[in-house]
């Protein structure tokens, strides 16, 4: 009497049965590894997840108003109105002489463009409630997610350089303009830069002697610096008459000869009450200096702190920090000869792209070590063939997880890597459970009475139910993390996104490839012949 064939009950058995002898199963395995490798190589890499934190500032000027007046008639009413806008988390204002500023911070995750539009609409809707004398409000959105630089470059003059500080800044600005054209560069800024200007140092004693004020000095210089002649009319022959002058200030003498006021019928020149020099903007106190060690020793050219200009480069959200940083470094190398000729040196003081790349490569190195350790452990527990089958499941599962993360627009960062490391110990559970049950069936006393394919499907189907429930329970513990709000929620989102995907992929890989590889590599035990009677 023939034995009734095993009836498949669980999805695990159905997957095993469908792919056990399918010629496309091997192709599917190769395809999964391939797409995982492509995702690993092309997935944007960055050191930290780029969290979109945005807000805006409403700047309202009221000339002649005191801070107390600004607070009562501008800041407080504006704060009250802005709190009506949905999506704004924090509102805080500042009152100063002549101007009030109200800053708003949107909830993390809010659409920046929509929130900026709501802010603008709310201010414009309440323009009729602004007091008299108030100037048109300035609404300035800000976006923090592109303000964190991925690479910073310190540029300085070498000892033999003949460049002035202004010349150095001009060279750096030219470099900044070129870097702005690099693909995926979002924002570049200069720190410690100075511009050329005429510096007027007023002698307060002489100013008092002539009964003058600083306001008169400012008005005299300012009127000359921004003076633009008007069209005076038409000549008798119908030609248009235009009075033109060259740049109003071209030398120190031009500034010295500015007439500040009249004193007892004689003009008072700026040179009478102040000294004028040509230099840099000394009122800008944002200096930057550099002192670094090379191979443990302070470089001879930089034994003392050297003034420098720092160029910072930020990338667009969601782009690869590694590629952007590499493009910037390559452009800098192209300037090496020009910098050497002019006596300009530079040091890359921060390179997040390089650090992100090293972190990913280190993870892959540790993953390989972990897979080898798992394989060795399984050799002693089950056998080398069983170990080989389980070992294949780890890269296949990670490949699926990486590809889905890439397709959903995620980046490879330290939190994504942590999610993979967190799930690594759970990935082989399903494969080990299936291979262990297959091993037990192959060594059972009735194994010789069953066809190999039927035995593999039965062994996989038996453990499908409890394995599914156990994996689902772990997935459910991760899902609530996806609903955590605020900064922490945005920072930790890769964990609830990637760990459940990896666990679900581990089930599918275990049910499809474990029976398939067992059919190719394993054999039924011969001891069944001895105990069959």
C-alpha positions as CSV (number, residue, x, y, z in Angstrom):
1,X,0.0,0.0,0.0
2,X,1.5,3.3,-1.1
3,X,1.9,6.1,1.5
4,X,-0.2,9.2,1.2
5,X,1.9,12.2,0.0
6,X,2.5,14.9,2.6
7,X,0.0,17.7,2.5
8,X,1.5,21.2,2.6
9,X,-0.1,23.4,5.2
10,X,2.0,26.5,5.7
11,X,3.4,29.2,3.3
12,X,6.9,27.9,4.2
13,X,6.1,24.5,2.6
14,X,4.5,26.1,-0.4
15,X,7.6,28.3,-1.0
16,X,9.9,25.3,-0.6
17,X,7.7,23.2,-2.9
18,X,7.5,25.9,-5.6
19,X,11.3,26.7,-5.7
20,X,12.7,23.3,-4.9
21,X,13.3,22.1,-8.4
22,X,12.7,25.3,-10.3
23,X,15.6,26.1,-12.6
24,X,15.2,29.8,-11.9
25,X,15.9,29.5,-8.1
26,X,19.7,29.6,-8.7
27,X,19.2,32.6,-11.0
28,X,17.1,34.3,-8.3
29,X,19.9,33.8,-5.8
30,X,22.5,35.3,-8.1
31,X,20.1,38.2,-8.9
32,X,19.6,39.0,-5.1
33,X,23.3,39.1,-4.5
34,X,23.9,41.3,-7.5
35,X,21.2,43.9,-6.6
36,X,22.5,44.0,-3.1
37,X,26.0,44.7,-4.3
38,X,24.8,47.4,-6.7
39,X,22.8,49.0,-3.8
40,X,25.8,48.8,-1.5
41,X,28.0,50.6,-4.1
42,X,25.5,53.2,-5.2
43,X,23.6,53.9,-2.0
44,X,24.4,57.5,-0.7
45,X,26.8,57.4,2.2
46,X,27.0,59.9,5.0
47,X,28.2,59.8,8.6
48,X,25.0,60.9,10.2
49,X,21.4,60.9,8.9
50,X,20.5,64.3,7.4
51,X,17.4,65.4,9.4
52,X,15.3,68.2,8.0
53,X,15.0,70.9,10.6
54,X,13.5,74.0,9.3
55,X,11.9,77.3,10.4
56,X,11.9,81.0,9.6
57,X,12.4,84.5,10.9
58,X,10.1,87.5,10.6
59,X,12.1,90.7,10.8
60,X,10.1,93.9,11.3
61,X,11.8,97.3,11.4
62,X,10.3,100.4,13.1
63,X,12.9,103.2,13.0
64,X,13.1,105.2,16.2
65,X,11.3,102.7,18.4
66,X,12.8,101.6,21.7
67,X,13.1,97.8,22.6
68,X,10.1,98.2,24.9
69,X,7.9,99.7,22.2
70,X,9.1,97.0,19.7
71,X,8.1,94.3,22.2
72,X,4.7,95.7,22.9
73,X,3.5,96.7,19.4
74,X,5.3,94.2,17.2
75,X,6.9,91.2,18.9
76,X,4.0,90.1,21.2
77,X,1.2,90.6,18.7
78,X,3.2,88.8,16.0
79,X,4.0,85.9,18.3
80,X,0.3,85.6,19.1
81,X,-0.7,85.4,15.5
82,X,2.1,83.0,14.5
83,X,1.0,80.5,17.1
84,X,-2.2,80.1,15.1
85,X,-0.2,78.5,12.2
86,X,-0.4,74.7,12.2
87,X,3.0,73.0,12.0
88,X,4.9,75.6,14.1
89,X,6.4,74.1,17.3
90,X,8.3,76.9,18.8
91,X,7.9,80.7,18.6
92,X,10.3,83.1,20.3
93,X,10.9,86.8,19.7
94,X,13.6,89.4,20.2
95,X,13.1,93.2,20.6
96,X,15.9,95.6,19.9
97,X,16.3,99.2,19.0
98,X,14.4,99.9,15.8
99,X,13.7,96.2,15.0
100,X,11.9,93.2,16.2
101,X,12.6,89.6,15.2
102,X,10.3,86.6,15.7
103,X,11.8,83.2,15.0
104,X,9.7,80.1,14.4
105,X,10.7,76.4,14.4
106,X,8.5,73.9,12.5
107,X,7.8,70.4,13.7
108,X,10.4,67.9,12.5
109,X,9.0,66.2,9.5
110,X,6.8,69.1,8.4
111,X,7.0,70.0,4.7
112,X,9.3,73.0,4.5
113,X,7.8,74.6,1.5
114,X,4.2,74.3,2.8
115,X,5.2,75.7,6.2
116,X,7.1,78.6,4.7
117,X,4.0,79.5,2.7
118,X,1.8,79.3,5.8
119,X,4.2,81.6,7.6
120,X,4.2,84.2,4.7
121,X,0.4,84.1,4.4
122,X,-0.1,84.6,8.1
123,X,2.1,87.7,8.2
124,X,0.6,89.2,5.0
125,X,-3.0,88.6,6.3
126,X,-2.2,90.7,9.4
127,X,-0.4,93.6,7.7
128,X,-3.4,95.9,8.4
129,X,-2.8,95.4,12.2
130,X,0.8,96.7,12.0
131,X,1.3,100.1,13.7
132,X,2.2,103.2,11.7
133,X,5.8,103.7,11.0
134,X,6.5,100.0,10.5
135,X,8.4,99.0,7.4
136,X,7.6,96.1,5.2
137,X,8.3,92.8,7.1
138,X,11.1,90.6,5.9
139,X,10.4,86.9,6.0
140,X,13.5,84.8,5.9
141,X,13.1,81.0,5.9
142,X,16.1,78.9,7.0
143,X,16.9,75.2,6.5
144,X,19.3,73.5,8.8
145,X,19.6,70.2,6.9
146,X,22.0,71.8,4.4
147,X,23.9,73.9,7.0
148,X,26.1,71.1,8.4
149,X,29.2,70.9,6.2
150,X,30.6,67.6,5.1
151,X,34.0,69.0,4.3
152,X,36.0,72.0,5.5
153,X,39.2,73.4,4.0
154,X,41.5,75.8,5.8
155,X,43.5,78.0,3.4
156,X,46.4,80.1,4.6
157,X,49.4,82.1,3.4
158,X,52.8,80.4,3.6
159,X,55.8,82.2,5.0
160,X,57.2,83.0,1.5
161,X,53.8,84.3,0.2
162,X,53.6,87.9,-1.0
163,X,49.8,87.9,-1.0
164,X,47.9,90.3,1.2
165,X,45.0,89.1,3.4
166,X,42.6,90.6,0.8
167,X,44.4,88.8,-2.0
168,X,44.1,85.5,-0.2
169,X,40.3,86.1,0.3
170,X,39.9,86.9,-3.3
171,X,41.6,83.6,-4.3
172,X,39.5,81.7,-1.9
173,X,36.3,83.3,-3.3
174,X,37.3,82.3,-6.8
175,X,37.8,78.7,-5.5
176,X,34.4,78.9,-3.8
177,X,32.7,80.0,-7.0
178,X,34.2,76.9,-8.8
179,X,33.2,74.5,-6.0
180,X,29.6,75.9,-6.1
181,X,29.4,74.4,-9.6
182,X,30.1,70.8,-8.4
183,X,27.1,68.6,-8.6
184,X,25.1,68.1,-5.4
185,X,27.0,70.8,-3.5
186,X,24.3,72.7,-1.7
187,X,26.0,75.5,0.2
188,X,29.5,77.0,0.7
189,X,30.5,79.5,3.3
190,X,33.7,81.4,4.3
191,X,34.8,81.7,7.9
192,X,37.5,84.2,8.9
193,X,37.3,86.1,5.6
194,X,38.1,89.8,5.4
195,X,37.3,92.4,2.7
196,X,39.3,95.5,1.7
197,X,38.2,98.9,3.0
198,X,39.3,102.3,4.2
199,X,39.5,102.4,7.9
200,X,38.6,105.7,9.6
201,X,39.8,106.1,13.2
202,X,38.2,109.2,14.7
203,X,39.9,111.2,17.4
204,X,37.2,111.8,19.9
205,X,39.1,114.7,21.5
206,X,39.2,116.6,18.1
207,X,35.6,115.6,17.5
208,X,34.5,117.3,20.7
209,X,36.7,120.4,20.0
210,X,34.9,121.0,16.7
211,X,31.5,120.3,18.3
212,X,30.8,117.4,15.9
213,X,29.1,114.0,16.4
214,X,29.8,110.6,15.0
215,X,26.5,110.8,13.1
216,X,27.9,113.8,11.1
217,X,31.0,111.8,10.2
218,X,28.9,108.8,9.1
219,X,26.6,110.9,7.0
220,X,29.5,112.8,5.3
221,X,31.3,109.6,4.3
222,X,28.2,107.7,3.4
223,X,26.7,110.4,1.2
224,X,29.9,110.4,-0.9
225,X,30.2,106.6,-1.1
226,X,26.7,106.1,-2.5
227,X,26.4,109.3,-4.5
228,X,24.9,108.8,-7.9
229,X,24.2,111.9,-10.1
230,X,20.8,112.3,-11.7
231,X,19.8,113.2,-15.2
232,X,19.6,117.0,-15.3
233,X,17.5,117.5,-18.4
234,X,17.9,118.2,-22.1
235,X,20.1,120.6,-24.0
236,X,18.9,123.2,-26.5
237,X,19.6,120.9,-29.3
238,X,17.5,118.1,-27.7
239,X,20.4,116.0,-26.6
240,X,20.2,114.3,-23.2
241,X,22.6,115.8,-20.6
242,X,24.0,113.3,-18.1
243,X,26.5,114.3,-15.4
244,X,28.8,111.4,-14.7
245,X,31.7,110.9,-12.2
246,X,34.1,108.1,-11.6
247,X,34.1,106.1,-8.4
248,X,33.6,108.6,-5.6
249,X,36.3,107.0,-3.3
250,X,39.5,105.7,-5.0
251,X,42.3,106.6,-2.6
252,X,43.0,107.6,1.0
253,X,43.2,111.3,-0.1
254,X,39.6,111.1,-1.4
255,X,38.5,110.1,2.1
256,X,40.7,112.6,3.8
257,X,39.2,115.4,1.7
258,X,35.6,114.7,2.6
259,X,34.0,117.8,4.1
260,X,32.4,116.9,7.4
261,X,31.0,120.4,8.4
262,X,31.6,124.1,8.5
263,X,33.3,125.7,11.5
264,X,33.5,129.5,11.7
265,X,33.2,129.8,8.0
266,X,35.9,127.3,7.2
267,X,35.3,123.7,6.0
268,X,36.3,120.9,8.4
269,X,37.8,117.9,6.5
270,X,37.7,114.3,7.7
271,X,41.6,114.5,8.0
272,X,41.2,117.1,10.7
273,X,39.4,114.8,13.1
274,X,40.4,111.3,12.0
275,X,43.2,109.3,10.5
276,X,42.4,107.2,7.4
277,X,44.2,104.0,6.4
278,X,43.7,101.4,3.7
279,X,43.4,97.8,5.0
280,X,40.8,95.2,5.9
281,X,37.5,95.4,7.8
282,X,38.9,95.7,11.3
283,X,35.4,95.9,12.7
284,X,35.0,92.2,11.7
285,X,36.3,90.4,14.8
286,X,35.7,86.9,13.4
287,X,39.3,85.8,13.1
288,X,40.3,82.2,12.3
289,X,43.8,80.7,12.9
290,X,45.3,77.4,12.3
291,X,47.9,75.3,14.2
292,X,48.3,71.7,13.4
293,X,50.5,68.7,14.1
294,X,51.9,66.5,11.4
295,X,53.2,63.0,12.4
296,X,53.2,64.1,16.0
297,X,55.3,67.2,15.4
298,X,54.3,70.8,14.8
299,X,55.0,71.7,11.2
300,X,57.9,74.1,10.9
301,X,55.9,76.5,8.8
302,X,53.2,76.7,11.4
303,X,54.9,76.9,14.7
304,X,52.8,79.9,15.5
305,X,49.1,80.2,14.8
306,X,48.6,81.4,11.2
307,X,45.6,83.4,10.0
308,X,43.4,81.3,7.6
309,X,40.2,81.3,5.8
310,X,38.0,78.3,6.2
311,X,35.8,77.2,3.3
312,X,32.9,74.9,4.3
313,X,30.9,72.8,1.8
314,X,27.5,71.2,2.5
315,X,25.7,68.8,0.3
316,X,22.1,68.4,-0.8
317,X,20.0,66.1,1.3
318,X,19.9,62.5,0.2
319,X,23.1,62.7,-1.9
320,X,26.3,60.7,-1.4
321,X,28.7,62.5,0.9
322,X,31.5,60.3,-0.3
323,X,31.1,61.3,-4.0
324,X,30.6,65.0,-3.2
325,X,33.7,65.1,-0.9
326,X,35.8,63.2,-3.6
327,X,34.8,65.8,-6.2
328,X,35.8,68.7,-3.9
329,X,39.2,67.0,-3.2
330,X,39.8,66.5,-6.9
331,X,39.1,70.1,-7.6
332,X,41.4,71.2,-4.9
333,X,44.2,69.0,-6.3
334,X,43.7,70.8,-9.6
335,X,44.7,74.1,-7.9
336,X,47.9,72.7,-6.3
337,X,50.2,74.2,-8.9
338,X,48.5,77.6,-8.7
339,X,48.5,77.6,-4.9
340,X,52.2,76.6,-4.8
341,X,53.1,79.4,-7.1
342,X,51.2,82.0,-5.0
343,X,52.3,80.7,-1.7
344,X,48.9,79.4,-0.6
345,X,48.6,76.3,1.5
346,X,45.5,74.3,2.5
347,X,44.5,71.6,4.9
348,X,41.3,69.5,4.8
349,X,40.3,69.8,8.4
350,X,37.0,67.8,8.1
351,X,36.0,65.1,5.6
352,X,32.7,63.4,6.6
353,X,32.6,61.7,3.2
354,X,35.8,59.8,3.9
355,X,34.7,58.9,7.5
356,X,31.3,57.6,6.1
357,X,33.1,55.5,3.6
358,X,35.4,54.1,6.2
359,X,32.4,53.3,8.5
360,X,30.6,51.3,5.7
361,X,33.8,49.4,4.7
362,X,34.5,48.6,8.3
363,X,30.9,47.3,8.7
364,X,31.3,45.0,5.7
365,X,34.6,43.8,7.1
366,X,32.9,42.9,10.4
367,X,30.0,41.3,8.6
368,X,32.4,39.0,6.8
369,X,34.1,38.1,10.1
370,X,30.6,37.4,11.7
371,X,29.6,35.2,8.8
372,X,32.8,33.2,9.1
373,X,32.2,32.8,12.9
374,X,28.6,31.6,12.3
375,X,29.8,29.2,9.7
376,X,32.5,27.7,12.0
377,X,30.0,27.3,14.8
378,X,27.5,25.5,12.5
379,X,30.2,23.2,11.2
380,X,30.6,21.7,14.7
381,X,26.8,21.7,15.4
382,X,25.4,20.3,12.1
383,X,28.1,19.7,9.6
384,X,30.0,21.7,6.9
385,X,27.4,21.3,4.3
386,X,24.6,22.6,6.6
387,X,27.0,25.4,7.6
388,X,27.5,26.4,4.0
389,X,23.8,26.6,3.4
390,X,23.1,28.9,6.4
391,X,26.1,31.0,5.5
392,X,24.6,31.8,2.1
393,X,21.5,33.2,3.7
394,X,23.2,36.1,5.5
395,X,24.5,37.9,2.4
396,X,21.2,37.1,0.5
397,X,19.1,38.7,3.3
398,X,21.4,41.7,3.6
399,X,21.3,42.1,-0.2
400,X,17.5,42.3,-0.1
401,X,17.5,44.7,2.8
402,X,20.0,47.0,1.2
403,X,18.2,47.1,-2.1
404,X,14.9,48.0,-0.5
405,X,16.6,50.7,1.6
406,X,18.1,52.1,-1.6
407,X,14.8,52.0,-3.4
408,X,13.0,53.8,-0.6
409,X,15.5,56.7,-0.7
410,X,17.5,55.9,2.5
411,X,21.2,56.7,2.9
412,X,23.9,54.6,4.4
413,X,24.8,56.2,7.7
414,X,25.8,55.2,11.2
415,X,22.1,54.6,12.3
416,X,21.5,52.4,9.2
417,X,24.6,50.4,9.9
418,X,23.5,50.0,13.5
419,X,20.1,48.7,12.3
420,X,22.0,46.0,10.2
421,X,24.2,45.1,13.1
422,X,21.1,44.9,15.4
423,X,19.4,42.5,13.0
424,X,22.5,40.5,12.2
425,X,22.0,38.0,15.1
426,X,18.4,37.5,14.1
427,X,18.9,36.9,10.4
428,X,20.1,33.4,10.6
429,X,17.5,32.2,13.1
430,X,15.0,31.1,10.4
431,X,17.7,29.4,8.3
432,X,19.1,27.6,11.3
433,X,15.7,26.4,12.4
434,X,14.9,25.1,8.8
435,X,18.3,23.4,8.3
436,X,18.2,21.8,11.7
437,X,14.8,20.3,11.0
438,X,15.9,19.1,7.6
439,X,19.0,17.6,9.3
440,X,16.7,15.8,11.8
441,X,14.5,14.5,9.0
442,X,17.4,13.3,6.9
443,X,18.7,11.3,9.9
444,X,15.3,9.9,11.0
445,X,14.7,6.1,10.8
446,X,12.0,6.5,8.2
447,X,14.0,8.8,5.9
448,X,14.7,6.0,3.4
449,X,11.0,5.6,2.8
450,X,10.5,9.2,1.6
451,X,11.5,10.9,-1.6
452,X,14.2,13.6,-1.0
453,X,12.1,16.4,-2.3
454,X,9.1,15.4,-0.2
455,X,11.3,15.1,2.9
456,X,12.7,18.6,2.4
457,X,9.3,20.2,1.9
458,X,7.8,18.4,4.9
459,X,10.7,19.5,7.1
460,X,10.4,23.1,6.0
461,X,6.6,23.1,6.3
462,X,6.7,21.7,9.9
463,X,8.6,24.6,11.3
464,X,6.9,27.3,9.2
465,X,4.1,28.2,11.6
466,X,6.2,28.7,14.8
467,X,9.0,30.4,12.9
468,X,6.6,32.9,11.4
469,X,5.0,33.7,14.7
470,X,8.4,34.1,16.4
471,X,9.7,36.4,13.7
472,X,6.4,38.4,13.6
473,X,6.7,38.9,17.4
474,X,10.2,40.4,17.0
475,X,9.0,42.6,14.1
476,X,6.1,44.0,16.2
477,X,8.6,45.1,18.9
478,X,10.4,47.2,16.3
479,X,7.3,48.8,14.7
480,X,6.4,51.2,17.5
481,X,9.8,52.9,17.0
482,X,8.5,54.2,13.7
483,X,5.9,56.4,15.5
484,X,8.4,58.1,17.8
485,X,8.3,61.9,17.0
486,X,10.7,64.7,17.3
487,X,14.4,64.6,16.9
488,X,14.9,61.2,18.3
489,X,12.2,59.7,16.1
490,X,13.8,61.1,12.9
491,X,17.3,60.0,14.0
492,X,16.3,56.4,14.8
493,X,13.9,55.8,11.9
494,X,16.3,53.5,10.0
495,X,15.9,50.9,12.8
496,X,12.1,50.3,12.4
497,X,12.5,50.6,8.7
498,X,15.3,48.2,8.1
499,X,15.1,45.6,10.9
500,X,11.6,44.3,10.0
501,X,12.5,44.2,6.3
502,X,15.6,42.1,7.2
503,X,13.6,39.7,9.4
504,X,10.9,39.3,6.7
505,X,13.6,38.7,4.1
506,X,15.2,36.1,6.4
507,X,12.0,34.1,6.3
508,X,11.6,34.2,2.5
509,X,15.3,33.3,2.0
510,X,15.2,30.5,4.5
511,X,12.0,28.9,2.9
512,X,13.2,29.2,-0.6
513,X,17.0,28.6,-0.6
514,X,17.5,26.4,2.4
515,X,15.5,23.4,0.9
516,X,16.9,24.1,-2.6
517,X,20.6,24.1,-1.4
518,X,19.8,21.1,0.8
519,X,18.6,19.1,-2.3
520,X,21.9,19.9,-4.0
521,X,24.3,19.4,-1.1
522,X,22.8,17.0,1.5
523,X,22.0,13.3,1.4
524,X,19.8,11.0,3.5
525,X,21.6,9.1,6.2
526,X,22.4,5.4,5.6
527,X,21.6,4.4,9.1
528,X,17.9,4.2,8.2
529,X,18.7,0.9,6.4
530,X,19.9,-0.7,9.6
531,X,16.9,0.3,11.6
532,X,14.3,0.0,9.0
533,X,13.0,-3.4,10.0
